[in-house]
Amino acid sequence: MKISYITTYDANDMHQWSVLGFSIANIQAPKSYSETKERFKKKEVKNYIYFVIGLAFEIVQIINNLGLKTTLHVVGIPILPFEKIPDCIVNYGFISKKNQDGILKLESLYDLCHFMLVPSKAEAYGLVYCEANANGIPSIASNVGGITTIIKEELNGKTFSLDTKAVDWATYIYNLFLDVEKYKALCTSSFDQFQKRLNWNAASSTIQKLLNDL
């Protein structure tokens, strides 16, 4: 995102610009680390991975073939490009945040899921990664557009280049999930990143400071 801005506007002087992130929408996030840890406990009794949003079916197949039962939960796509939906995919279609039922459904998915995985080909920002971090869920995505403004490597997730093979995405997820302590640490630091910079209070404070420094 920074490189694109510099190239387009010839803004090589770093004092001319700053990058600020947006924050999460109207989903109720955990209020504390202890509440986030309680969510960890509920998930740890399961021996499979749940994903919230679209990931290439190939990656899901690979993880399943590695021996880790994996379910892909898809939100936001009304009709999937399959004649028959595979057993490892659950599609919820569009879920609106404008009503309480939709909000509760999304919150239940965040309670259920272990990773937010959205391998976009292009993305201006990606609020959904902030929402995931707000719920102590690591975000895994492509390193395009504004995504790297949100995801910091091994702090609140991981990014891959567009030419990375599906097996590399799958192997990373598989190995991370099997290393329970490393996975829990990443969940904790993901929530920490939300607390420190991926919320509206942090964004507004940064804007205020920048304006005061003018």
KAGIGI-V545298 format. One record per residue. N is the residue number from 1. RES is the residue in three letters. SS is DSSP state (a for helix, b for strand, c for the rest). OMEGA is omega as a letter, one per 30 degrees, with the letter a starting at -180 (NA if undefined). Layout:
N,RES,SS,OMEGA  N,RES,SS,OMEGA
This chain:
1,MET,c,l  2,LYS,a,a  3,ILE,a,l  4,SER,a,a  5,TYR,a,a  6,ILE,a,a  7,THR,a,a  8,THR,a,a  9,TYR,a,a  10,ASP,c,a  11,ALA,c,a  12,ASN,c,l  13,ASP,c,a  14,MET,a,l  15,HIS,a,a  16,GLN,a,a  17,TRP,c,l  18,SER,c,l  19,VAL,c,l  20,LEU,c,l  21,GLY,c,l  22,PHE,c,a  23,SER,c,a  24,ILE,c,a  25,ALA,c,a  26,ASN,c,l  27,ILE,c,a  28,GLN,c,a  29,ALA,c,l  30,PRO,c,a  31,LYS,c,a  32,SER,c,l  33,TYR,a,a  34,SER,a,l  35,GLU,a,l  36,THR,a,l  37,LYS,a,l  38,GLU,a,l  39,ARG,a,l  40,PHE,a,a  41,LYS,a,a  42,LYS,a,a  43,LYS,a,a  44,GLU,a,l  45,VAL,c,a  46,LYS,c,a  47,ASN,c,l  48,TYR,c,a  49,ILE,b,l  50,TYR,b,l  51,PHE,b,a  52,VAL,c,a  53,ILE,c,a  54,GLY,c,l  55,LEU,c,l  56,ALA,c,a  57,PHE,a,a  58,GLU,a,a  59,ILE,a,l  60,VAL,a,l  61,GLN,a,a  62,ILE,a,a  63,ILE,a,l  64,ASN,a,a  65,ASN,a,l  66,LEU,c,l  67,GLY,c,l  68,LEU,c,a  69,LYS,c,a  70,THR,b,l  71,THR,b,l  72,LEU,b,l  73,HIS,b,a  74,VAL,b,l  75,VAL,c,l  76,GLY,c,l  77,ILE,c,a  78,PRO,c,a  79,ILE,c,l  80,LEU,c,a  81,PRO,c,l  82,PHE,c,l  83,GLU,c,l  84,LYS,c,a  85,ILE,c,l  86,PRO,c,a  87,ASP,c,a  88,CYS,c,a  89,ILE,b,l  90,VAL,b,a  91,ASN,b,a  92,TYR,c,a  93,GLY,c,a  94,PHE,c,l  95,ILE,c,a  96,SER,c,l  97,LYS,c,a  98,LYS,c,l  99,ASN,c,a  100,GLN,a,l  101,ASP,a,l  102,GLY,a,l  103,ILE,a,a  104,LEU,a,l  105,LYS,a,l  106,LEU,a,l  107,GLU,a,l  108,SER,a,l  109,LEU,a,l  110,TYR,a,l  111,ASP,a,a  112,LEU,a,a  113,CYS,c,l  114,HIS,c,a  115,PHE,b,l  116,MET,b,a  117,LEU,b,a  118,VAL,b,a  119,PRO,c,a  120,SER,c,l  121,LYS,c,l  122,ALA,c,a  123,GLU,c,l  124,ALA,c,l  125,TYR,c,l  126,GLY,c,a  127,LEU,a,a  128,VAL,a,l  129,TYR,a,l  130,CYS,a,l  131,GLU,a,l  132,ALA,a,l  133,ASN,a,l  134,ALA,a,l  135,ASN,c,l  136,GLY,c,a  137,ILE,c,l  138,PRO,b,l  139,SER,b,l  140,ILE,b,a  141,ALA,b,l  142,SER,b,l  143,ASN,c,a  144,VAL,c,l  145,GLY,c,a  146,GLY,c,a  147,ILE,a,a  148,THR,a,l  149,THR,a,a  150,ILE,a,a  151,ILE,c,l  152,LYS,c,a  153,GLU,b,l  154,GLU,c,l  155,LEU,c,l  156,ASN,c,l  157,GLY,b,a  158,LYS,b,l  159,THR,b,l  160,PHE,b,l  161,SER,c,a  162,LEU,c,a  163,ASP,c,l  164,THR,c,a  165,LYS,c,a  166,ALA,a,a  167,VAL,a,l  168,ASP,a,l  169,TRP,a,a  170,ALA,a,a  171,THR,a,l  172,TYR,a,a  173,ILE,a,a  174,TYR,a,a  175,ASN,a,l  176,LEU,a,a  177,PHE,a,l  178,LEU,a,l  179,ASP,c,a  180,VAL,a,a  181,GLU,a,l  182,LYS,a,l  183,TYR,a,l  184,LYS,a,l  185,ALA,a,l  186,LEU,a,l  187,CYS,a,a  188,THR,a,a  189,SER,a,l  190,SER,a,l  191,PHE,a,l  192,ASP,a,l  193,GLN,a,l  194,PHE,a,a  195,GLN,a,a  196,LYS,a,a  197,ARG,c,a  198,LEU,c,l  199,ASN,c,a  200,TRP,a,l  201,ASN,a,l  202,ALA,a,a  203,ALA,a,a  204,SER,a,l  205,SER,a,l  206,THR,a,l  207,ILE,a,l  208,GLN,a,l  209,LYS,a,l  210,LEU,a,l  211,LEU,a,l  212,ASN,a,a  213,ASP,c,a  214,LEU,c,NA
